[in-house]
Amino acid sequence: MNKPFSLYIHIPFCKSKCPYCDFYSARPEEDDVFDRYLAALCARLAVYGEKYGERLLHTVYFGGGTPSVFGAKRLCRVLEKVKEQFNVAENAEITTECNPADVDVSFFETLKRGGFNRISMGMQSANEAELKILGRRHTAETVREAVEAAREASIDNVSVDLMLGLPNSNLETLKSSIDFCAALEADHVSAYILKIEPGTPFAKQELNLPDEDGTADQYLFAVNELKKHGYAQYEISNFARPGKESRHNLQYWRCGEYLGLGPAAHSFMEGRRFYFPRDLEGFLNGNVPTDDGAGGGFSEFAMLSLRLTEGLQRKICETRFENGGALFDGVLEGCKHLPKNLIHADYERISLTAEGFLVSNAILAEILPG
């Protein structure tokens, strides 16, 4: 398969751990750990470059953790190594996540010179009380200054993260955060419902969370408010100005191939899934990824497609799978008894509505083959 693929690079470092976060990260305890990690990443890039270096790489995404604490120069050195080892597309989308508290104009200027052209800013809320509860290191003003700094450095594709269903939140506080995103002229908004993960500090606290109906109201409100501001929903939790959809995340949702490097990073290449263990020291010492079985079957493809507003399309099924038309028809048959406010289904395409996205797990369990 010679279709373009994507590269995810995990930067597993945080200055402090947010109480809701279940992503793998570590606080750097040793002075040289950043440089050791840089060397480990470059070594892995060389190994995989030998295997996949001729294939077209069309998106690169640095996630975390908090990539900005790794430093702009190190991020650029990793990207330089990527370009040495892989056939990076001329118009590749190259993103890094940032904490607004870590950045300034010079940080972004260094990234811009190094080839980065997209920033994902960890905002979460524009409400100071909510930010405090979330354990964030920044204020709303810090976010505004960070986005302005990115623009000043000529990075013209900026995404911001927003969280829904927060403790003590309501439609009024949510509206103020959405209005703030629009005032920033953000190009993309990722709006995620807070999920209390086992083992996190939030799981051990008594939190004043909206009930299920209140959270659903916030989600539908966000969909409508973001649309008013020119952000079209293209995935369950993602909204963009025209042409600013995340090409990297679309690679995942369209069941395309991607390589992930770093502890806890997952990959899907040549029909197989594999991942690196959640073990920083192991990665530094050259551990091998764990096989996670075959991937890309019809049920998985359909499940990912139905996360997108474009939905599951007959023509693509027929192209991708030997009996794709019949498989599509099987899903279509399962949709017939579902309420019209949850799903659109016809001979060519099946897609969930915003209301359907709220109960997508239940719908998918009902309509997809086991």
C-alpha positions as CSV (number, residue, x, y, z in Angstrom):
1,M,0.0,0.0,0.0
2,N,1.6,3.3,-1.1
3,K,-1.0,5.8,0.1
4,P,0.3,8.7,2.2
5,F,0.8,8.0,5.9
6,S,1.1,10.0,9.0
7,L,3.6,10.3,11.9
8,Y,2.7,10.8,15.6
9,I,5.5,11.7,18.0
10,H,4.7,11.5,21.7
11,I,6.5,14.0,24.0
12,P,5.7,12.5,27.4
13,F,6.7,15.4,29.7
14,C,4.6,17.7,31.8
15,K,5.6,20.3,34.4
16,S,2.5,19.2,36.4
17,K,-0.2,16.6,36.0
18,C,-3.8,17.9,35.4
19,P,-6.2,16.2,37.8
20,Y,-8.5,14.9,34.9
21,C,-5.7,13.6,32.6
22,D,-5.1,9.9,31.9
23,F,-2.6,10.3,29.1
24,Y,0.9,8.9,29.7
25,S,3.3,11.6,30.9
26,A,6.2,12.0,33.3
27,R,7.7,14.9,35.2
28,P,11.3,15.3,34.1
29,E,13.4,14.6,37.2
30,E,16.9,14.4,35.6
31,D,18.6,17.3,33.9
32,D,19.6,15.2,30.9
33,V,16.3,13.4,30.2
34,F,15.2,15.7,27.4
35,D,18.4,15.2,25.5
36,R,18.3,11.4,26.1
37,Y,14.8,11.4,24.8
38,L,15.8,13.5,21.8
39,A,18.5,10.9,21.0
40,A,16.1,8.0,21.5
41,L,13.5,9.5,19.1
42,C,16.2,10.2,16.5
43,A,17.4,6.6,16.8
44,R,13.9,5.3,16.2
45,L,13.3,7.6,13.3
46,A,16.4,6.2,11.6
47,V,15.2,2.6,12.1
48,Y,11.7,3.3,10.7
49,G,13.1,5.6,8.0
50,E,14.8,2.5,6.6
51,K,11.5,0.7,6.3
52,Y,9.1,3.5,5.3
53,G,11.4,6.3,4.2
54,E,10.3,6.2,0.5
55,R,6.6,6.5,1.3
56,L,5.0,9.9,1.2
57,L,4.5,11.3,4.7
58,H,1.8,14.0,4.7
59,T,1.2,14.9,8.3
60,V,3.4,15.0,11.4
61,Y,1.9,15.6,14.9
62,F,3.8,16.2,18.1
63,G,1.5,15.4,21.1
64,G,1.8,14.9,24.8
65,G,2.3,15.3,27.5
66,T,3.2,18.8,26.8
67,P,5.5,19.1,23.8
68,S,6.2,22.8,24.5
69,V,8.1,22.0,27.7
70,F,10.5,20.0,25.5
71,G,11.7,23.3,23.9
72,A,11.3,24.7,20.4
73,K,14.9,23.8,19.4
74,R,14.5,20.1,20.4
75,L,11.1,19.9,18.6
76,C,12.8,21.3,15.5
77,R,15.7,18.9,15.8
78,V,13.2,16.0,15.8
79,L,11.4,17.4,12.8
80,E,14.8,17.9,11.0
81,K,15.5,14.2,11.6
82,V,12.0,13.3,10.3
83,K,12.8,15.2,7.1
84,E,16.2,13.5,6.8
85,Q,14.6,10.0,7.1
86,F,11.2,10.3,5.4
87,N,9.7,11.6,2.1
88,V,7.8,14.5,3.7
89,A,5.2,16.1,1.4
90,E,5.9,19.7,0.4
91,N,2.5,20.8,1.8
92,A,2.6,18.5,4.8
93,E,0.6,19.6,7.9
94,I,3.1,19.7,10.8
95,T,1.5,20.3,14.2
96,T,2.6,20.6,17.8
97,E,0.6,20.9,20.9
98,C,1.4,23.7,23.3
99,N,0.6,24.9,26.8
100,P,0.0,28.6,26.5
101,A,2.1,29.2,29.7
102,D,5.2,27.9,28.0
103,V,5.4,30.0,24.8
104,D,6.2,33.4,23.4
105,V,7.0,34.9,20.0
106,S,10.5,33.6,19.8
107,F,9.3,30.1,20.6
108,F,6.9,30.2,17.6
109,E,9.5,31.9,15.4
110,T,11.8,29.0,16.0
111,L,9.1,26.5,15.2
112,K,8.2,28.4,12.0
113,R,11.7,28.4,10.8
114,G,11.9,24.7,11.6
115,G,8.9,23.9,9.4
116,F,6.0,23.7,11.8
117,N,2.8,25.2,10.4
118,R,0.0,24.3,12.8
119,I,-0.4,24.8,16.6
120,S,-2.8,23.0,18.9
121,M,-3.3,25.1,22.0
122,G,-4.4,23.5,25.3
123,M,-6.9,26.1,26.4
124,Q,-9.8,24.0,27.9
125,S,-11.8,27.0,29.2
126,A,-11.7,30.7,29.1
127,N,-13.3,30.8,32.6
128,E,-10.8,31.5,35.4
129,A,-12.6,29.4,38.0
130,E,-12.9,26.5,35.7
131,L,-9.2,26.7,34.8
132,K,-8.3,26.6,38.4
133,I,-10.4,23.5,39.0
134,L,-8.7,21.9,36.0
135,G,-5.3,22.6,37.4
136,R,-4.2,24.5,34.4
137,R,-1.1,26.7,34.5
138,H,-2.5,29.5,32.3
139,T,-5.2,32.1,32.3
140,A,-7.5,33.2,29.5
141,E,-5.2,36.2,29.0
142,T,-2.2,33.8,28.6
143,V,-4.1,32.0,25.9
144,R,-4.9,35.2,24.0
145,E,-1.2,36.3,24.2
146,A,0.0,32.9,23.0
147,V,-2.3,32.9,20.0
148,E,-1.3,36.4,19.1
149,A,2.4,35.3,19.4
150,A,1.8,32.4,17.0
151,R,0.1,34.8,14.5
152,E,3.0,37.3,14.9
153,A,5.4,34.4,14.0
154,S,3.3,33.8,10.8
155,I,1.8,30.5,11.9
156,D,-1.7,30.8,10.4
157,N,-3.3,27.6,11.5
158,V,-4.2,27.6,15.2
159,S,-6.5,25.1,17.0
160,V,-7.7,25.5,20.6
161,D,-9.0,22.8,22.9
162,L,-12.2,23.3,24.8
163,M,-13.8,21.0,27.5
164,L,-17.5,20.5,28.1
165,G,-19.3,19.2,31.1
166,L,-16.9,20.8,33.6
167,P,-17.5,21.1,37.3
168,N,-19.7,24.0,38.2
169,S,-20.2,24.8,34.5
170,N,-23.4,25.8,32.7
171,L,-24.5,27.1,29.3
172,E,-23.5,30.7,30.3
173,T,-19.9,29.8,31.1
174,L,-19.6,27.6,28.0
175,K,-20.9,30.4,25.8
176,S,-18.2,32.7,27.2
177,S,-15.5,30.2,26.3
178,I,-16.9,29.7,22.8
179,D,-17.1,33.4,22.2
180,F,-13.5,33.7,23.4
181,C,-12.4,31.1,20.8
182,A,-14.2,33.1,18.1
183,A,-12.7,36.3,19.3
184,L,-9.2,34.7,19.0
185,E,-10.1,33.9,15.4
186,A,-9.0,30.3,16.1
187,D,-9.1,28.2,12.9
188,H,-10.1,25.0,14.6
189,V,-11.8,24.0,17.9
190,S,-11.6,20.6,19.5
191,A,-14.5,20.4,22.0
192,Y,-14.4,17.3,24.3
193,I,-16.8,16.2,27.0
194,L,-14.9,15.7,30.3
195,K,-14.7,12.1,31.2
196,I,-13.7,11.1,34.7
197,E,-11.0,8.4,34.2
198,P,-10.3,5.8,36.9
199,G,-7.1,6.5,38.9
200,T,-7.0,10.2,38.2
201,P,-7.3,12.7,41.1
202,F,-10.8,13.8,39.7
203,A,-12.0,10.2,40.2
204,K,-11.3,10.5,44.0
205,Q,-13.0,13.9,44.4
206,E,-16.6,15.0,44.9
207,L,-17.2,17.2,41.9
208,N,-20.3,19.3,41.1
209,L,-20.7,17.9,37.6
210,P,-23.6,18.5,35.3
211,D,-25.9,15.5,35.1
212,E,-26.2,13.5,31.8
213,D,-28.9,15.7,30.4
214,G,-27.0,18.9,31.4
215,T,-23.9,17.6,29.6
216,A,-25.9,16.7,26.5
217,D,-27.4,20.2,26.5
218,Q,-23.9,21.6,26.7
219,Y,-22.7,19.5,23.7
220,L,-25.7,20.4,21.5
221,F,-25.4,24.1,22.5
222,A,-21.7,24.0,21.6
223,V,-22.4,22.5,18.2
224,N,-24.9,25.3,17.4
225,E,-22.9,28.1,18.9
226,L,-19.7,27.1,17.1
227,K,-21.7,26.9,13.8
228,K,-22.9,30.4,14.4
229,H,-19.3,31.5,14.6
230,G,-18.3,29.7,11.3
231,Y,-17.0,26.5,12.7
232,A,-18.5,23.5,10.9
233,Q,-18.6,20.2,12.8
234,Y,-16.7,17.5,10.9
235,E,-16.2,14.9,13.7
236,I,-17.9,14.2,17.0
237,S,-15.6,16.6,18.9
238,N,-14.0,18.7,16.2
239,F,-15.0,21.9,14.4
240,A,-13.2,23.9,11.8
241,R,-13.3,27.0,9.6
242,P,-13.5,25.9,5.9
243,G,-10.3,24.1,4.9
244,K,-8.9,24.0,8.4
245,E,-9.9,20.5,9.4
246,S,-7.1,18.5,11.1
247,R,-5.6,16.4,8.3
248,H,-3.7,14.4,10.8
249,N,-6.8,13.4,12.8
250,L,-8.7,12.7,9.6
251,Q,-6.0,10.1,8.9
252,Y,-7.0,8.3,12.0
253,W,-10.8,8.6,11.4
254,R,-10.5,7.5,7.8
255,C,-8.6,4.4,8.9
256,G,-5.4,5.5,7.2
257,E,-1.9,4.4,8.2
258,Y,0.1,6.1,10.8
259,L,3.3,5.5,12.7
260,G,3.5,6.4,16.4
261,L,6.8,6.9,18.3
262,G,7.3,7.3,22.0
263,P,6.0,5.6,25.2
264,A,2.2,4.9,24.8
265,A,2.2,5.8,21.1
266,H,0.1,3.6,18.8
267,S,0.7,2.7,15.2
268,F,-1.3,1.2,12.3
269,M,1.0,0.1,9.4
270,E,0.7,-2.6,6.8
271,G,-2.5,-4.0,8.3
272,R,-1.1,-4.4,11.8
273,R,-1.5,-2.4,15.0
274,F,1.3,-2.0,17.5
275,Y,2.2,0.3,20.4
276,F,5.1,1.2,22.7
277,P,4.5,0.4,26.4
278,R,3.7,3.2,28.8
279,D,7.3,3.2,30.0
280,L,9.7,6.2,29.4
281,E,12.8,4.4,30.7
282,G,12.0,1.4,28.5
283,F,11.8,3.6,25.4
284,L,15.0,5.4,26.3
285,N,16.6,1.9,26.5
286,G,15.4,0.8,23.1
287,N,12.4,-1.4,23.9
288,V,10.4,-2.9,21.1
289,P,6.8,-2.1,20.4
290,T,4.0,-4.6,21.3
291,D,2.0,-6.2,18.6
292,D,-1.7,-5.4,18.9
293,G,-3.2,-7.6,16.2
294,A,-4.6,-6.9,12.8
295,G,-6.5,-3.7,12.0
296,G,-8.5,-2.0,9.3
297,G,-11.4,-4.5,9.1
298,F,-14.8,-3.4,8.0
299,S,-16.3,-3.0,11.6
300,E,-13.4,-0.8,12.6
301,F,-13.5,1.2,9.4
302,A,-17.2,1.8,9.8
303,M,-16.9,2.7,13.4
304,L,-14.3,5.3,12.6
305,S,-16.2,6.6,9.6
306,L,-19.3,7.2,11.7
307,R,-17.3,9.5,14.0
308,L,-17.2,11.9,11.0
309,T,-20.1,14.0,9.8
310,E,-19.3,12.7,6.3
311,G,-20.2,9.3,7.6
312,L,-19.9,5.8,6.0
313,Q,-20.1,6.0,2.3
314,R,-21.1,3.1,-0.1
315,K,-18.6,4.1,-2.8
316,I,-15.6,4.0,-0.4
317,C,-16.8,0.7,1.1
318,E,-16.9,-0.8,-2.4
319,T,-13.5,0.5,-3.2
320,R,-11.9,-0.6,0.1
321,F,-13.5,-4.0,0.7
322,E,-14.1,-6.9,-1.6
323,N,-17.7,-7.2,-0.6
324,G,-18.1,-3.6,0.5
325,G,-21.5,-3.0,-1.0
326,A,-23.0,-5.9,0.9
327,L,-21.3,-4.9,4.1
328,F,-22.7,-1.4,3.7
329,D,-26.2,-2.8,3.1
330,G,-25.9,-4.8,6.3
331,V,-25.3,-1.6,8.3
332,L,-28.1,0.2,6.4
333,E,-30.5,-2.5,7.3
334,G,-29.7,-2.1,11.0
335,C,-30.4,1.7,10.7
336,K,-34.0,1.3,9.6
337,H,-35.6,1.2,13.1
338,L,-33.5,4.1,14.5
339,P,-35.1,7.4,15.1
340,K,-34.6,10.0,12.3
341,N,-33.2,12.6,14.7
342,L,-30.2,10.3,15.5
343,I,-29.1,9.1,12.0
344,H,-29.3,9.9,8.3
345,A,-29.2,6.7,6.2
346,D,-29.8,6.2,2.5
347,Y,-28.4,4.1,-0.3
348,E,-25.2,6.2,-0.6
349,R,-24.3,7.3,2.9
350,I,-25.0,6.7,6.6
351,S,-24.1,9.4,9.1
352,L,-25.0,10.3,12.7
353,T,-26.6,13.6,13.7
354,A,-25.4,15.7,16.6
355,E,-28.0,14.0,18.8
356,G,-26.7,10.7,17.4
357,F,-23.1,11.5,18.3
358,L,-24.2,11.8,21.9
359,V,-25.3,8.1,22.0
360,S,-22.9,6.9,19.3
361,N,-21.6,3.9,21.3
362,A,-25.1,2.5,21.7
363,I,-25.9,3.1,18.0
364,L,-22.7,1.5,16.8
365,A,-23.2,-1.5,19.0
366,E,-26.6,-2.0,17.4
367,I,-25.8,-1.5,13.7
368,L,-22.2,-2.8,13.2
369,P,-21.3,-6.4,12.8
370,G,-19.8,-8.0,15.9
